Amino acid sequence: MEITDFQIEINALKDVLDSRHKKYYHLNSIENFLFHFNNLNNDNREIVLQLLIQCFNYYKTHSIRDIYESLDVFQRYLKPIGKIYELQLGFSIFIKPWLFLLYIIPGYVLVYYLFDNNHIILYFFSLIVLSFIIYFFVKLSNKKLYAFLW
């Protein structure tokens, strides 16, 4: 199986799956892996290719309809691929914006009350949050992200 075949498979899955179930197949992560596939060294390319073949064979024989099966596929096939891409090409695990907000809001409240509304600390906290947002935006624009349910 060639890399172009995987893109054909992804497009076929996008056509068949409804929007509610697409996230279970991690298509955005796989597309990012394929985009940077040629940048891997030969040994890692072979490992990634074998894992992708196994993943798509699983997709062909199973209909993933819940988060538990999706997590199993992610842990078995995509997380090892992601680790290779992290080490060799600087990929990162993507934090969804709503989850990021879920961390920011309590963090802001905690910093606000813990430091008695100290504006310098709040600006520093805001600077850290902004740095994370810029970091993930750069990674997203370079297609160097992968994530569970993305």
Sequence and secondary structure as in RCSB ss.txt:
>XXXX:A:sequence
MEITDFQIEINALKDVLDSRHKKYYHLNSIENFLFHFNNLNNDNREIVLQLLIQCFNYYKTHSIRDIYESLDVFQ
RYLKPIGKIYELQLGFSIFIKPWLFLLYIIPGYVLVYYLFDNNHIILYFFSLIVLSFIIYFFVKLSNKKLYAFLW
>XXXX:A:secstr
  HHHHHHHHHHHHHHS HHHHGGGTHHHHHHHHHTGGGS HHHHHHHHHHHHHHHHHHHH    SHHHHHHHII
IIIHHHHHHHHHHH  EE   HHHHHHHHHHHHHHHHHHTTT HHHHHHHHHHHHHHHHHHHHHHHTT EE TT 
